Amino acid sequence: MNSYRTHNCGQIRKEDVGKKVKIAGWLLRIRNLGGLVFVQIRDQYGITQGVVSGENELVEIVTKIPSESTISIEGTVKLRSEETINKNMPTGEVEIEIEKVEILGKRTKDLPFDINSQDIEAREDLRLQYRFLELRTEKLKNNILLRAKVIQFIREQMIKRDFTEVQTPILTSSSPEGARDYLVPSRVYPGRFYALPQAPQQFKQLLMVSGIDRYFQIAPCFRDEDARADRAPGEFYQLDMEMSFATQEDVFEVMEKVMYEVFTEFSNKKVAEYPFPRIAYKDAMLKYGSDKPDLRNPLIIEDLTDIWQDTDFNAFKGKTIRAISVPDGAKESRKFFDNMVDFAISECGAKGLAWVKLNSDETLQGSIAKFIDKSHLAKIKEKTGLKPNDAIFFIADESPEKASKLSGEIRKELGNRLNLIDKNIFTFCWIVDFPMYELNDEGKLDFCHNPFSMPQGGLEALETKDPLDVLAYQYDIVCNGIELSSGAVRNHNPELMVKAFEIAGYSKEVVEEKFKALFNAFQYGAPPHAGIAPRN
């Protein structure tokens, strides 16, 4: 028998009444009611109450123990009286009549904050300094336990699908992968440094060349970059996976099932069924104004540029015009429309936001109603599905890219203000067909996404097409407007790899130097392979 406990603090039930038990944990609180002293003890598994009679000599000992000290108690389990049953606790029907108590680890310092309050009111730096105390709180403890369960569940899902877990090296050489490396000085080789991996990208591709058919890893990644909303600064973990002799659709088939199973297992919300929609990057930017579209929002952006090509309306003349039709939007107040205009200007940097209502009698009302004739209205109806009692917003800008971005922000805000977003569902989609290249801020060609991706059309596309027209086998998985991960079919052909990097301004010598391991390995018979890596 364990010398400290026979049961944990979340284990004892009314079936244990009459048994001699021993538990250990942290002293949560003491309630001295004179005739009785109640003691609550907490561990990872729950809370159990002990009780000492006022005449018992143990009262003097128990009441002097500082809260958050670790103690063990021994005694007999008994039923609580009907009026003292706590239905909010799994152990709430019973309590331990304490016969023996032992202090295992006494708290000798004042607590820096109240760790048993629902919301800790303390500075973030203080909470981080005493993170070990904050992790005793119910919320953070449950987060840690949930994370462990999710990781275990993911591991089981991957193994069930014949993936092999492999731990790749942590100390490695530096390579250009989009962020700054963390460097570790070498004691053995003074003046030289290891780099911590930004991702196991090259290692997992080497595993494919080595003959590991399906690889996965809960991989630590280290990037010297600023904090983001979706990850902690410096480091994060991802489900890293790669498949040999695989296409884009093979990756989708595996990842859709894993995502569906994980979200279904750990959430009470509805999860949209797979297969998830595939949306081309170009279509996503047009219809949703974002490559991370929230499909819970039913509003769709339409391009109306051609309708206004010959207009004399200066606000639209020569510009890209996008429109968002809002079903039953005509019922909204003038204040609603004015507030949307204010939002577009103050929050999005737009020069304005035009709108009209289509009344039930087919008349128009709104900021640009007088500039829309019957011909324009007919074309708008045809393209947007505008009906009587609907409203429509127009976004105009000289730049198609800015028009898309503004439209996306307006669509998102309309969805929130009109309560169109179903908060009780997870919807997924794949964004596919990303451009292989883009122009950087200096106007030079650069990789749009992952430089190790396979271009659609292979070497012929790189040699014959305008680089900005070349698409790649790259994809993102998006959930409720949040990008969960990026992935790609990898470029496993050395000749093609050299050509792809040459277009982006890297010579063959640079490729051989910076990506020596991959470039060399690919010349020994590399399988086609593809992968993805969802982050936490």
C-alpha positions in Angstrom: 0.0 0.0 0.0 1.2 3.5 -0.7 2.3 5.1 2.6 0.7 8.4 1.8 -2.7 7.4 0.4 -5.1 4.7 -0.4 -7.3 6.9 -2.6 -6.9 10.2 -4.4 -9.0 13.2 -3.6 -11.5 12.7 -6.4 -12.1 9.0 -5.9 -14.1 8.3 -2.7 -17.8 7.7 -3.1 -20.7 6.6 -0.9 -19.8 2.9 -1.8 -16.8 3.5 0.4 -18.8 4.4 3.5 -17.3 2.5 6.5 -13.9 2.0 5.0 -10.7 3.2 6.5 -9.0 5.5 4.0 -6.0 7.7 3.7 -5.7 10.7 1.3 -3.0 13.3 0.6 -3.0 16.7 -1.1 -3.0 20.4 -0.6 -5.0 22.0 2.2 -7.6 24.0 0.4 -9.6 25.6 3.2 -10.7 25.1 6.8 -14.1 26.0 8.2 -14.3 26.1 12.0 -17.9 25.9 13.1 -17.1 25.5 16.8 -18.5 22.0 17.3 -17.1 20.7 14.0 -14.1 21.6 11.9 -14.3 20.9 8.2 -11.1 20.4 6.1 -11.0 20.4 2.3 -8.1 18.7 0.6 -7.3 19.0 -3.1 -5.1 17.1 -5.5 -5.1 16.8 -9.3 -8.1 14.5 -9.2 -10.6 16.5 -7.1 -11.5 17.6 -3.6 -12.5 15.6 -0.6 -13.8 16.9 2.7 -12.6 15.8 6.1 -14.3 16.6 9.5 -13.0 16.7 13.0 -15.2 16.9 16.1 -14.7 20.0 18.2 -13.7 17.9 21.3 -11.0 16.0 19.3 -7.4 17.0 20.2 -6.7 17.1 16.4 -8.6 20.4 16.1 -5.7 22.2 17.7 -3.3 20.8 15.0 -5.6 21.1 12.0 -6.7 24.7 12.6 -3.1 25.9 12.7 -2.0 24.4 9.4 -1.5 27.1 6.7 -3.6 26.7 3.6 -1.8 25.2 0.5 0.4 23.1 2.8 0.5 19.4 1.8 -1.0 17.1 4.3 -2.3 13.5 4.6 -5.4 12.5 6.6 -6.5 9.1 7.7 -10.0 8.1 8.9 -13.3 6.5 8.2 -15.6 7.4 5.3 -19.1 8.4 6.3 -22.2 9.8 4.6 -22.8 13.5 4.8 -26.1 14.6 6.3 -28.8 15.3 3.7 -28.6 19.1 4.1 -24.8 19.2 3.7 -24.5 17.2 0.5 -22.6 19.1 -2.2 -24.0 18.0 -5.6 -21.4 20.1 -7.5 -18.6 17.7 -6.2 -18.2 14.1 -7.3 -17.2 13.4 -3.7 -20.0 15.6 -2.3 -22.0 12.8 -0.7 -19.3 11.7 1.7 -16.6 13.0 4.1 -13.8 11.5 6.1 -14.0 11.4 9.9 -10.4 12.3 10.6 -8.5 10.1 13.0 -5.0 11.1 12.1 -3.3 14.0 10.3 0.2 14.6 9.1 1.9 17.7 7.7 3.9 16.6 4.7 5.1 20.0 3.3 4.3 23.2 5.3 3.7 26.5 3.5 6.1 29.0 5.2 5.6 32.0 3.0 2.7 34.3 2.2 0.9 33.5 -1.1 1.6 36.1 -3.8 -2.1 36.0 -4.9 -5.3 34.1 -4.0 -5.0 31.0 -6.1 -8.5 29.8 -5.1 -10.4 32.7 -6.6 -12.2 32.3 -9.9 -10.2 35.0 -11.5 -6.7 35.8 -10.2 -6.2 39.6 -9.9 -2.5 39.8 -10.3 0.0 41.2 -12.8 1.0 38.8 -15.6 4.7 39.0 -14.7 3.8 38.0 -11.1 1.6 35.1 -12.2 4.4 33.9 -14.6 7.0 34.1 -11.8 4.7 31.9 -9.6 3.4 29.8 -12.5 3.7 26.7 -10.4 1.1 28.2 -8.0 -1.2 29.4 -10.7 -1.2 25.9 -12.2 -2.8 24.7 -9.0 -5.9 26.7 -10.0 -8.8 24.7 -11.4 -8.8 26.5 -14.8 -5.1 26.1 -15.6 -4.9 22.6 -14.1 -7.8 21.6 -16.4 -6.1 23.2 -19.4 -3.0 21.1 -18.8 -4.9 17.9 -18.3 -7.0 18.6 -21.4 -3.9 19.2 -23.4 -2.4 15.9 -22.3 -5.6 14.1 -23.2 -5.7 15.7 -26.7 -2.1 14.9 -27.4 -2.6 11.3 -26.3 -5.8 11.0 -28.5 -4.0 12.5 -31.5 -1.1 10.0 -31.0 -3.7 7.1 -30.9 -5.4 8.4 -34.1 -2.1 8.6 -36.0 -0.8 5.2 -34.9 -4.2 3.7 -35.8 -3.6 5.1 -39.3 -0.2 3.3 -39.6 1.9 6.4 -38.9 5.3 5.8 -37.2 6.3 8.3 -34.4 9.9 9.5 -34.9 11.7 12.1 -32.8 13.9 14.3 -35.0 17.0 16.2 -33.8 16.7 19.4 -31.7 20.3 20.6 -32.1 20.8 21.2 -35.8 22.3 23.6 -38.4 20.6 26.9 -39.3 18.5 27.1 -42.5 16.4 29.9 -43.9 12.7 29.0 -43.1 11.0 32.3 -42.7 11.8 33.3 -39.1 15.0 33.9 -37.0 16.7 30.9 -35.4 17.5 30.4 -31.8 21.2 29.7 -31.6 23.0 27.5 -29.0 26.8 28.0 -28.6 28.9 24.8 -28.8 31.3 24.1 -26.0 33.2 21.5 -28.0 33.6 23.9 -31.0 34.1 27.4 -29.6 32.7 30.2 -31.8 30.3 27.8 -33.5 26.6 27.4 -32.9 23.7 25.0 -33.2 20.3 26.2 -34.2 17.0 25.0 -32.6 14.6 23.8 -35.4 11.9 26.2 -36.5 10.1 23.0 -37.7 11.3 19.5 -38.5 10.7 20.3 -42.2 14.0 19.0 -43.7 14.3 16.1 -41.2 10.9 14.7 -42.0 11.6 14.9 -45.8 14.8 13.0 -45.2 12.8 10.4 -43.4 10.7 10.0 -46.5 13.9 9.4 -48.6 15.1 6.9 -45.9 12.0 4.8 -46.5 9.8 5.7 -43.5 6.4 5.6 -45.2 4.2 7.5 -42.8 5.8 9.7 -40.1 4.4 11.8 -37.3 5.7 13.6 -34.2 4.3 16.0 -31.6 7.2 18.3 -32.5 8.6 21.3 -30.6 9.3 24.2 -32.8 11.5 27.2 -31.9 11.3 30.6 -33.6 12.8 33.9 -32.5 9.8 36.0 -33.4 7.2 38.2 -31.7 4.2 36.8 -29.9 1.1 35.9 -31.9 -2.5 35.4 -30.9 -2.3 31.7 -31.9 1.0 30.7 -30.2 3.4 31.6 -27.5 6.5 33.6 -28.4 9.6 31.5 -28.9 8.2 28.0 -29.0 5.1 26.0 -29.8 4.2 22.4 -30.6 2.7 20.9 -33.7 1.4 17.6 -35.0 4.1 17.1 -37.7 3.3 14.5 -40.3 4.5 13.4 -43.7 3.5 10.7 -46.1 5.5 9.0 -48.9 4.0 8.2 -52.4 1.2 10.6 -51.5 -0.8 13.3 -53.2 -2.6 16.4 -51.7 -5.8 14.4 -51.4 -4.1 11.6 -49.5 -3.1 14.2 -46.8 -6.6 15.6 -46.8 -8.2 12.2 -46.2 -6.0 11.5 -43.2 -6.1 15.0 -41.7 -9.9 15.5 -42.1 -10.6 12.3 -40.1 -8.1 13.2 -37.4 -9.4 16.7 -37.0 -13.0 15.5 -37.0 -12.3 12.9 -34.4 -10.3 15.3 -32.1 -12.9 18.1 -32.3 -15.8 15.7 -31.8 -14.1 14.0 -28.8 -13.2 17.2 -26.9 -16.0 19.6 -27.7 -19.8 19.7 -27.1 -20.2 21.8 -30.3 -21.3 20.3 -33.6 -18.5 19.5 -36.0 -19.1 19.9 -39.7 -18.8 16.5 -41.6 -15.9 15.8 -43.9 -14.9 15.9 -46.7 -14.2 19.6 -46.0 -14.8 22.1 -48.8 -11.8 22.9 -51.1 -11.6 26.5 -52.0 -9.0 27.9 -54.4 -6.9 30.8 -52.9 -8.1 33.1 -55.7 -11.8 32.3 -55.0 -11.3 32.7 -51.2 -9.9 36.2 -51.7 -12.8 37.1 -54.0 -15.7 35.6 -52.2 -14.6 36.0 -48.6 -11.8 38.7 -48.8 -9.5 36.4 -46.8 -7.5 33.2 -47.2 -8.8 32.2 -43.7 -12.6 32.4 -44.4 -15.1 31.8 -41.6 -17.7 29.6 -43.3 -20.2 30.1 -40.5 -20.7 33.5 -42.0 -23.2 33.1 -44.9 -22.4 36.5 -46.6 -20.6 36.3 -49.9 -18.6 39.0 -51.6 -19.2 39.6 -55.3 -17.0 41.4 -57.9 -19.1 44.1 -59.6 -16.2 45.9 -61.3 -17.5 45.2 -64.8 -20.9 46.7 -64.1 -19.3 50.0 -63.3 -16.7 50.1 -66.2 -18.4 53.0 -68.0 -19.8 54.8 -65.1 -19.6 58.6 -64.6 -19.8 58.1 -60.8 -16.4 59.3 -59.7 -16.3 57.2 -56.5 -16.5 54.0 -58.6 -14.9 55.1 -61.8 -11.8 53.1 -62.7 -11.8 51.2 -59.4 -12.3 47.6 -58.3 -15.8 47.3 -57.0 -16.8 44.6 -54.5 -20.3 44.1 -53.0 -21.9 42.3 -50.1 -25.6 41.6 -50.3 -27.3 41.3 -46.9 -30.6 39.3 -46.9 -33.4 41.3 -45.1 -30.8 44.0 -44.4 -33.3 46.8 -45.4 -35.0 46.4 -42.0 -31.8 47.8 -40.2 -31.9 51.3 -39.0 -30.1 54.3 -40.5 -27.8 54.3 -37.5 -26.7 50.7 -38.3 -25.6 51.8 -41.8 -23.9 54.9 -40.4 -22.0 52.8 -37.9 -20.8 50.4 -40.6 -19.5 53.4 -42.6 -17.7 54.7 -39.5 -16.2 51.2 -38.9 -14.9 51.0 -42.5 -13.2 54.4 -42.3 -11.9 54.4 -38.8 -11.1 50.7 -38.3 -10.3 49.5 -41.8 -8.7 52.5 -43.4 -11.3 52.7 -46.2 -12.1 56.0 -47.9 -15.8 55.3 -47.5 -18.5 52.6 -47.6 -21.5 52.9 -50.0 -24.8 51.2 -49.4 -28.4 51.0 -50.6 -31.6 49.3 -49.5 -33.9 47.6 -52.0 -37.4 48.3 -50.7 -40.4 46.0 -51.1 -41.7 48.3 -53.9 -38.3 47.9 -55.8 -37.3 51.5 -55.0 -33.8 52.2 -53.8 -32.8 54.1 -50.7 -29.3 54.8 -49.5 -26.1 56.8 -49.9 -25.7 56.1 -53.6 -29.3 55.2 -54.6 -29.4 58.1 -57.1 -26.4 56.8 -59.0 -27.9 53.3 -59.7 -30.2 53.2 -62.7 -32.5 50.3 -63.8 -29.7 48.8 -65.9 -27.3 48.8 -63.1 -29.9 47.4 -60.7 -30.8 44.5 -63.0 -27.1 43.5 -63.3 -26.6 43.8 -59.5 -29.6 41.6 -58.9 -28.3 39.0 -61.3 -24.8 38.9 -59.8 -25.6 39.1 -56.1 -29.1 37.7 -55.8 -30.3 41.0 -54.3 -34.1 40.8 -53.5 -36.6 43.2 -52.1 -36.0 44.1 -48.5 -32.3 43.3 -48.9 -29.4 45.7 -48.4 -26.1 45.9 -50.2 -22.7 47.4 -49.3 -20.2 48.5 -51.9 -16.4 48.6 -51.4 -14.3 50.6 -54.0 -10.5 50.9 -54.3 -7.9 51.4 -56.9 -6.1 48.3 -55.7 -7.8 44.9 -56.2 -5.8 43.5 -53.3 -7.0 46.3 -50.9 -10.5 46.0 -52.2 -10.4 42.3 -51.2 -9.0 43.0 -47.8 -11.5 45.7 -47.1 -14.4 43.5 -48.3 -13.2 40.7 -46.0 -13.2 43.0 -42.9 -16.6 44.4 -43.8 -18.0 40.9 -44.3 -16.6 39.8 -41.0 -18.0 42.8 -39.1 -21.5 42.4 -40.7 -21.6 38.8 -39.7 -20.8 39.7 -36.1 -23.1 42.8 -35.9 -26.0 40.9 -37.5 -25.5 37.8 -35.3 -25.1 35.6 -38.4 -22.3 33.5 -36.8 -23.4 30.2 -35.4 -21.2 29.9 -32.2 -22.1 26.2 -31.7 -20.4 24.7 -34.7 -16.9 24.1 -36.0 -16.7 24.5 -39.8 -13.5 23.5 -41.7 -12.2 24.2 -45.2 -9.1 23.7 -47.3 -7.6 26.6 -49.1 -5.7 25.3 -52.1 -4.0 26.4 -55.3 -1.8 29.1 -53.7 0.5 31.1 -56.0 4.0 29.7 -56.0 5.5 33.2 -56.1 4.6 36.7 -55.2 6.2 40.1 -55.3 7.8 41.2 -52.0 7.8 44.7 -50.6 10.8 45.6 -52.8 9.0 44.4 -56.0 11.1 41.3 -56.3 9.9 37.7 -56.8 9.8 35.6 -53.7 8.2 32.4 -52.6 4.6 32.9 -51.6 4.4 30.0 -49.2 6.7 27.1 -48.5 9.8 27.1 -50.8 10.0 23.3 -50.7 6.6 22.9 -52.5 5.9 21.2 -55.8 4.7 23.6 -58.5 1.6 22.6 -60.4 2.8 21.6 -63.9 6.3 20.7 -62.7 9.4 21.9 -64.5 7.5 22.8 -67.6 5.4 25.3 -65.7 8.5 26.9 -64.2 10.2 27.2 -67.6 7.2 28.4 -69.7 4.9 30.4 -67.5 5.0 33.8 -65.9 6.2 33.0 -62.3 3.2 34.9 -60.9 0.9 32.6 -62.8 2.4 29.4 -61.4 0.3 27.7 -58.8 1.7 25.3 -56.1 0.4 22.2 -54.4 0.1 24.1 -51.2 -2.8 24.1 -48.8 -4.1 25.5 -45.5 -6.7 24.0 -43.3 -8.9 26.6 -41.7 -11.5 26.3 -38.9 -14.0 29.1 -38.1 -11.7 31.7 -39.7 -8.5 30.5 -38.0 -5.7 28.9 -39.9 -4.8 25.7 -38.2 -2.0 24.6 -40.4 -0.2 24.9 -43.8 1.1 22.0 -45.8 2.3 21.0 -49.2 3.2 18.4 -51.7 7.0 18.6 -51.6 9.4 19.2 -54.4 11.5 16.0 -54.5 13.2 16.6 -57.8 16.7 18.2 -57.5 16.6 19.7 -61.0 13.2 21.2 -60.3 14.3 22.4 -56.9 17.2 24.3 -58.4 14.9 25.9 -61.0 12.3 26.9 -58.4 14.9 28.7 -56.3 16.6 30.3 -59.3 13.3 32.0 -60.1 13.3 33.4 -56.6 16.8 34.7 -57.0 18.9 31.9 -55.4 21.7 30.3 -57.4 22.4 26.6 -57.6 25.4 27.1 -55.3 23.2 28.7 -52.6 20.7 25.8 -52.8 23.5 23.3 -52.5 24.9 25.2 -49.5 21.8 26.1 -47.6 19.8 22.9 -48.3 22.8 20.5 -48.7 21.2 17.6 -46.9 17.9 17.6 -48.9 19.6 18.4 -52.2 22.0 15.5 -51.8 19.4 13.1 -50.6 17.0 13.8 -53.5 19.7 12.4 -55.8 19.4 9.0 -54.3 15.9 8.1 -55.3 13.3 10.3 -53.4 9.6 9.3 -53.3 6.9 11.8 -54.0 5.8 13.0 -50.6 3.4 15.4 -48.9 2.6 16.6 -45.4 1.2 19.1 -43.0 1.7 20.3 -39.4 -1.2 21.6 -37.4 -0.1 23.9 -34.5 -1.3 24.1 -30.9 
